[in-house]
Amino acid sequence: MSTRPRLVPLAALLVLVACTAGGGSQGGGPGATSSKGGPPAVAIPHVAPRGAPTLQAAIAKLCVPPGQTSGTATGSGSLPPDVVAIAHQVERARGHTFTHLPPATAVSDQEMNRRLLKSFSSTYPRSVYDRRTVAWRTIGVIGPGDDLYRAYRAFATGQVVGYYDPETGELVYRSSGDLGFSERFTLAHELTHALDDQTFDLTRLDPLNAHCLDERAEGALGLVEGSAQYYAAVAIAEDPSINLSDLLQQLAQFASGDTPPPGVPPFVFNQELWPYTAGEAFVASLAAGGTTAVDHAFQHLPVSTEQIIDPSRYPSDRPQQVSIPDVAGDLGSGWGDLDAMTIGEQWLQDMLGLRDGVSPDAATGWGGGGYRAWTDGRNVVVVLRTSWDQPDQADTFAAALQAWVAGRNPAPAVVHTGSEVTAIFATTPQLVSSATQALGHAG
């Protein structure tokens, strides 16, 4: 069940081209209190009794493919001379040539938000976001009053300054009527997407989202957004007054120093920002030897966020599948699958980073991971399981996870066995105990 909105799959973000900020909510567990008070806005969705036999089967069972766009471009099909000049800068930077220049449409802030909201509304039903909201609240990566549907909606309308749609081949960007630095960088970013699409076919990412292969999709997105970010900077740095190294450093500083807009939890904000920041560093490392290595990565997409974070892991270090059996029958009558997904090093880094004194570096050495959630419509159990390359790396993560859950009520269980670490989260202490016992019997 993928919840990353498909409406702006290849977007330029405001936080990366103009330093704008707002306030954000903090993550917390089921025992935390909402900053606004009152009960959570999202009810636990009803599920059919019993679950699928494995994590992978649960992902397939719960998967809801993203909605499709119209497939028709609405742009004029011609670019003004100053935008054509940017397109040629992108060609020189990227080392490829457009088969045709994409149609581009300059829109006002109001029109951009209208388009984004229209696309967002048709991407997923509300129930898809509600399922993951409940699971993430139970784990504690978002707060008890946070709502993923509202969060992604707020992020899209507040942070996106342009997007390129591989299905229509259209580029849309916010414009005040004057091509200042922000507009030029946005255009270079999206024109890089268009050029990569014409050269390598970026719709190849669609099946990853359609089959809810979250970790593989995030790894591929890191390459795609990283390419647009890096080569946009290279293109803009053709201006002799702009130093490429300084520009890349400024972009990184903008991203690391920004705060989430209202309604977007820090965990969601960091997840959405990650493909641009880590992806740019990944592409920069490949591009040090020329564009051939970057082209090879587009032909053989990264399969994990670990490969983006540590380029030495690409392409040989591939994720392992983790096994999370069905415990619905052990929990009682009426229990069934609520949510399931694969999670990688980036997801775990963002999780650990929510707590002061817990190092995100404890996620280094990730070998595979996922979580699975069940509910009876009233209570929730989530099992998060990870595998690690070396036993000492499993030790490090287990210790960090113990620190991360310290003080939670009800207290999650952390079980460390060899090179696997399992955490059990639930809405009551009895359910933590029951799920822990059931997992012990199932293995």
PyMOL commands that set and color helices and strands:
alter all, ss='L'
color gray80, all
select helices_A, chain A and resi 14-17+55-62+81-94+109-123+126-139+148-159+181-200+202-210+214-236+244-257+266-287+291-299+305-309+311-313+328-331+345-352+360-363+391-405+429-442
alter helices_A, ss='H'
color red, helices_A
select strands_A, chain A and resi 11-13+104-107+160-165+170-174+336-342+366-375+380-388+413-417+420-426
alter strands_A, ss='S'
color yellow, strands_A
deselect
rebuild
show_as cartoon
